[in-house]
């Protein structure tokens, strides 16, 4: 017999269908609760605008670039995608704000943060402390400066050399800038290319520049020591009442000498002063200088104040710079790839000036610098040169120097505990 429709719809649903209906009801209730809670939650306050730092640039910037050697502002702006009229507006605004375009340095950074299609925000970091903020929109370009809070924190770095000083300091987590400052202090006492040996030790009392606990650089080195087979040398930074600052040993003698130990910061000597078999000519002949192996383009520093006598091509020397220093001394720098900016015959140079760059011109088997010292026309071994020191601490200031020396030594001891 057929079942009436009223009885058919009055039947209970199967067990599986009842379960699905119950689950659906529970899910609907939960979703409703979530929506209600979301509507009742107070809105979070907007985060204040912050200057993009190196640590935050990845999340806030569309593009960020580091300034290259010799680069000018239009090129820097072009690399973040700003050119033409917009670049001209930014440059004009920077000029009006007193920005020194001559102070562009390799390593400065420009960050572009695109806020929307009509407005852009740029930050030019000129130093650890100074940032230029540039607001650009369709009608205006505004420039402001932000002075960051830089904290100086004293510290001591020490270690033992296993391969090279450069590698030892990098392994200690330090930046190349500190290595350059340290080698500059002892550059008159130690040739860090030929005189460092495994087991030599170093110690540096320094000031770290910190922005929000992030290392952005170093203050001046306060004191330092290098101990090795070449000798035991200490240095203390001292500024006298006349405002003159220098590094002195424990007795107040200047560490500076009239000649640097080497024209290169880091390299190795491949050929010493004396008789040798010429690598190209194949005959034994006198080698009148030192050959430093270094990559092409490595800067070559003048070892002493003087005047350029020659800057040009000179046979087997290739591109050569010859500098006269007085008292009969002349130095030669051969096989250069190119000359330093402004280097030509007759110009005056100071100790440490870049006079050229390592190359392989002339009779050369590969990139290196031939460095030569002559006195009254006769070549001398550069490694045996013992030039006079610069002036020591003046007698009137020696007691003040002794007090500064002792306080720096005490600071070093306290930091090593």
Secondary structure, DSSP 8 states (H G I E B T S, - for coil): ----HHHHHHS---HHHHHHHHHHHHHHHHHHHHHHHHHHS------------TTTHHHH-SEEEE--TT--HHHHHHHTT--HHHHHHHHHHHHHTT--GGG--TT-EEEEEEEETTEEEEEEE-SSSEEEEEEEESS-EEEEEEE---EEEEEEEEEE-SS-HHHHHHHTT--HHHHHHHHHHTTTT--TTTS--TT-EEEEEEEEEEETTEEEEE----EEEEEETTEEEEEEEEE-TTS-EEEE-TTS-BS-BSS-S-SSSS-EEEE-SEEEE-TTT-SEEEE-SEEEE--TT-EEE-SSSEEEEEEEE-GGG-EEEEEEEETTEEEEEEEEEEE-TT--TT-EE-TT-EEEEEB--SS-SSSEEEEEEEETTEEE-GGG----B-----GGGHHHHHHHHHHHHHHHHHHH-
